[in-house]
Amino acid sequence: MSNKPILETDFPELQLIKRGKVRDIYDLDDKILMIATDRISAYDVIMPNPVPGKGEILTQISLFWFKIMEEIVPNHLISSNVDDYPDSCKPYADALNRRSMLVKKATPLPIECVVRGYISGSGWKSYQKSGEICGIKLPAGLKESDQLAEPIFTPSTKEELGAHDINIDFDKAVNMVGNELAEQVRDLSISIYKKGAELAAEKGIIIADTKFEFGIIKDQTSQKDQLILIDEVLTPDSSRFWPKQTYQPGGPQNSFDKQYLRDYLISIKWDKNPPAPSLPEEVIQNTYQKYMEALTFLTRTSLTH
């Protein structure tokens, strides 16, 4: 793994479209170059410190899942091999290696597709208040981190950088993308989650919840709109990963994700508004180790740092 952390990329010969919470996106005419930096966000705010190597871990985990999920839904990946990229990318090959993907240009849907198999985080808070999550009534008497009888689809809005995504019910999702598309992404999201959760469980990981993003491309053969999976898949940035060995419902769980970072930020009583506080080296290192554990458990490989 490269030693030099990348907080943001600066490729003057390429056209930057957007900097997200983690990814820098460049326009390559009919394709997109997506780079996972070492930025980390919590509560939709980007931290001032990078987690060196995090972008490489996220990319490798996404590539692992994209391959597995191809039988359920097509995705946006063209290649993650820098040698396959257009010549304009070649000067930046070192920075792009292991942390980038050349992907199809898609129109993203305006909703985050969240699936919950366990009750935690904002879902747990919502349940405590109303007995519901995103308009879905749940049985009384559930404890924090309990497994749900069946995974549920609990979409949210996609807000601009710095604003908090808002949980919405299915009817609101229908209003935003139409009934047919809303049903399609709901069913696909639950199928992907179930397959991922089953495979992760075999490796000793519980995927408590996750979020997916979908986009629309034109199918080159039929010229019809095609729904594809985009962005990232079942990573510690987009999911809650719990070690199966220590799982005990009734409270928060140990995790291989950024819950550790969130817990630290809660402990110092940060108000969740920018600017974010500077992170101690110990917190950065421990966060990296948790992400690396997730990669190693899932793929049985690790990156040398």
C-alpha positions in Angstrom: 0.0 0.0 0.0 1.3 3.5 -0.8 2.7 5.3 2.2 1.6 8.8 1.1 -1.9 9.6 2.2 -4.2 11.4 -0.3 -6.6 13.9 1.2 -7.5 15.2 -2.2 -6.3 14.7 -5.8 -5.1 17.5 -8.1 -4.9 16.3 -11.7 -4.6 19.6 -13.8 -5.0 17.8 -17.1 -8.2 16.1 -16.1 -11.6 17.7 -15.6 -12.8 17.5 -12.0 -16.6 17.2 -11.7 -17.0 16.8 -8.0 -15.4 16.1 -4.7 -17.6 14.0 -2.5 -17.1 13.0 1.1 -14.5 10.4 0.0 -14.3 10.3 -3.8 -12.9 12.7 -6.3 -14.7 12.3 -9.7 -13.2 13.3 -13.0 -14.9 13.5 -16.4 -13.3 11.5 -19.2 -15.8 12.3 -21.9 -18.0 9.1 -22.1 -16.5 7.7 -18.9 -15.8 8.7 -15.3 -12.7 8.3 -13.3 -13.5 7.7 -9.6 -10.8 8.0 -7.0 -11.2 6.9 -3.4 -9.1 9.3 -1.3 -8.2 8.8 2.3 -10.7 11.3 3.5 -13.1 10.1 6.2 -16.4 11.7 7.2 -18.7 11.3 10.1 -22.2 12.7 10.5 -21.8 14.0 6.9 -18.9 16.2 7.8 -15.4 15.5 6.4 -12.6 15.2 9.1 -9.5 17.3 8.7 -7.2 14.3 8.9 -6.9 11.6 6.3 -6.7 7.9 7.2 -3.7 6.8 5.2 -4.5 3.8 2.9 -8.3 3.9 3.6 -9.1 4.7 -0.1 -7.2 1.6 -1.3 -9.1 -0.6 1.2 -12.5 0.8 0.2 -11.7 0.2 -3.5 -10.5 -3.4 -3.0 -13.6 -4.2 -0.9 -16.0 -2.7 -3.6 -14.2 -4.6 -6.4 -14.7 -7.8 -4.4 -18.4 -7.2 -4.0 -19.1 -5.8 -7.5 -17.8 -9.1 -8.9 -20.0 -11.2 -6.6 -23.2 -9.1 -7.2 -23.0 -9.2 -11.0 -25.4 -12.0 -11.1 -28.0 -9.9 -9.3 -27.4 -6.5 -11.0 -25.0 -5.0 -13.5 -22.6 -2.3 -12.2 -20.7 0.7 -13.4 -17.2 -0.8 -13.3 -15.2 -0.8 -16.6 -11.7 -1.4 -15.1 -9.6 -0.9 -12.0 -6.4 -1.6 -13.9 -4.6 1.7 -14.5 -3.0 0.2 -17.7 -6.5 0.2 -19.2 -7.2 3.9 -18.5 -7.1 6.6 -21.2 -3.6 8.1 -21.9 -4.7 11.3 -20.1 -4.6 9.4 -16.8 -1.1 7.9 -17.3 0.8 10.8 -15.6 -1.1 10.1 -12.4 -0.8 6.3 -12.5 1.0 6.1 -9.1 -1.7 8.0 -7.3 -4.5 6.1 -9.1 -3.1 2.6 -8.5 -5.3 0.4 -6.2 -7.6 3.3 -5.3 -9.4 4.2 -8.5 -12.0 2.8 -10.9 -12.8 3.7 -14.5 -16.6 3.6 -14.6 -19.6 4.1 -16.9 -21.2 7.5 -16.9 -24.5 7.1 -15.2 -27.3 9.4 -14.0 -27.5 8.8 -10.2 -30.9 8.3 -8.6 -31.6 11.1 -6.0 -32.1 8.6 -3.1 -29.8 6.5 -0.9 -31.0 2.9 -0.8 -30.6 1.8 2.8 -31.2 -1.8 4.0 -31.3 -2.7 7.6 -31.0 -6.3 8.9 -30.4 -5.2 12.5 -31.7 -2.3 14.5 -28.9 0.3 15.2 -27.9 3.9 14.7 -30.6 6.3 13.5 -32.9 3.3 13.0 -32.7 2.5 16.7 -33.3 6.1 17.7 -36.4 6.3 15.4 -37.7 3.0 16.8 -37.3 4.3 20.4 -39.4 7.4 19.5 -42.1 5.9 17.4 -41.8 2.1 17.1 -41.1 2.7 13.4 -38.3 3.2 10.9 -39.1 5.2 7.8 -42.8 4.4 8.2 -42.2 0.7 8.7 -43.9 -0.5 12.0 -41.7 -2.9 13.9 -42.6 -5.3 16.7 -42.6 -3.9 20.3 -39.8 -4.9 22.7 -36.8 -4.9 20.3 -33.5 -4.3 21.9 -30.6 -2.2 20.4 -28.7 -4.3 17.8 -31.4 -7.0 17.6 -31.7 -8.8 14.3 -34.9 -8.0 12.4 -37.2 -10.8 11.2 -36.5 -9.7 7.6 -34.3 -7.0 6.2 -36.1 -3.7 5.6 -35.7 -1.0 3.0 -35.4 2.4 4.6 -34.3 5.0 2.0 -32.9 8.5 2.6 -32.4 11.6 0.6 -29.0 12.5 -0.9 -28.1 15.9 0.5 -25.3 18.2 -0.7 -21.9 17.9 1.1 -22.1 19.1 4.7 -25.9 18.6 5.0 -27.3 15.5 6.7 -29.1 12.9 4.6 -32.8 12.6 5.7 -34.5 9.3 6.3 -37.7 9.0 4.2 -40.6 6.5 3.8 -41.2 4.5 0.7 -44.0 6.8 -0.5 -41.6 9.7 -0.5 -39.1 7.6 -2.5 -41.9 6.8 -5.0 -42.5 10.6 -5.3 -38.9 11.2 -6.1 -38.1 8.4 -8.6 -41.5 6.9 -9.6 -43.2 3.7 -8.4 -41.6 1.2 -10.8 -38.1 2.4 -10.1 -38.6 2.6 -6.3 -39.9 -1.0 -6.2 -37.0 -2.1 -8.4 -34.3 -0.5 -6.3 -36.0 -1.7 -3.1 -36.1 -5.3 -4.3 -32.5 -5.2 -5.7 -31.2 -3.6 -2.5 -32.6 -6.3 -0.3 -31.4 -9.0 -2.6 -27.8 -7.6 -2.6 -27.9 -7.1 1.1 -29.1 -10.7 1.8 -26.4 -12.2 -0.5 -23.7 -10.0 1.0 -24.8 -10.7 4.6 -24.9 -14.4 4.0 -21.4 -14.4 2.6 -20.0 -12.1 5.2 -21.5 -14.3 8.0 -19.5 -17.2 6.7 -16.4 -15.1 7.2 -17.3 -14.1 10.7 -18.8 -10.6 10.0 -22.4 -9.4 10.6 -23.5 -6.7 8.1 -26.0 -4.9 10.3 -27.0 -2.4 7.7 -25.8 -0.8 4.5 -26.6 1.7 1.8 -26.4 1.4 -2.0 -26.5 3.9 -4.8 -28.0 3.2 -8.3 -27.8 5.1 -11.6 -29.3 4.9 -15.0 -27.4 4.4 -18.2 -28.5 3.9 -21.8 -28.0 0.3 -22.9 -25.9 0.5 -26.1 -27.7 -2.4 -27.8 -31.4 -1.6 -27.0 -30.9 2.1 -26.3 -33.3 1.6 -23.4 -32.6 2.9 -19.9 -30.8 0.4 -17.7 -30.5 0.5 -13.9 -27.0 -0.3 -12.6 -25.2 -0.3 -9.2 -22.8 2.6 -8.8 -20.4 4.2 -6.3 -19.3 1.6 -3.6 -20.7 -1.7 -2.3 -20.8 -3.1 1.3 -17.7 -1.2 2.5 -17.0 -0.1 6.1 -17.9 3.5 4.9 -21.3 2.5 3.7 -22.2 -0.3 6.2 -22.1 -1.4 9.8 -19.8 -4.4 10.1 -19.9 -6.3 13.5 -17.7 -9.2 14.5 -19.9 -12.2 14.8 -17.9 -13.6 17.6 -18.7 -10.8 20.1 -22.2 -10.0 18.9 -24.6 -9.5 21.9 -27.9 -7.6 21.4 -28.9 -5.1 24.0 -26.5 -2.3 23.2 -23.9 -1.0 20.8 -21.5 -3.6 19.2 -17.8 -3.8 18.4 -17.3 -2.8 14.8 -15.0 -2.9 11.8 -16.4 0.4 10.5 -16.4 4.1 11.3 -18.6 3.6 14.3 -15.4 3.7 16.3 -14.7 7.2 14.9 -18.3 8.2 15.6 -18.0 7.0 19.2 -14.8 9.0 19.7 -16.5 12.1 18.4 -19.4 11.5 20.7 -17.0 11.1 23.7 -15.5 14.6 23.0 -19.0 16.0 22.7 -18.5 17.4 19.2 -21.8 19.0 18.0 -21.7 17.3 14.6 -21.4 20.6 12.8 -18.4 21.8 10.7 -15.6 22.4 11.3 -14.7 18.9 12.5 -12.1 18.5 15.2 -8.6 17.3 14.4 -8.2 13.6 15.1 -5.5 12.1 17.4 -3.0 9.8 15.8 -4.3 6.9 17.9 -7.8 7.3 16.5 -6.5 7.5 12.9 -4.5 4.3 13.4 -7.3 2.4 15.1 -9.7 3.4 12.4 -7.3 2.2 9.7 -6.9 -1.2 11.6 -10.7 -1.7 11.7 -11.0 -1.1 7.9 -8.1 -3.4 7.3 -9.7 -6.1 9.5 -12.9 -5.8 7.4 -10.9 -6.3 4.2 -8.9 -9.2 5.6 -12.0 -11.0 7.0 -14.0 -10.6 3.8 -11.4 -11.3 1.2 -8.8 -13.2 3.3 -6.1 -10.9 1.9 -4.5 -7.8 3.3 -2.6 -4.9 1.8 0.9 -4.3 3.0 1.3 -0.9 4.5 
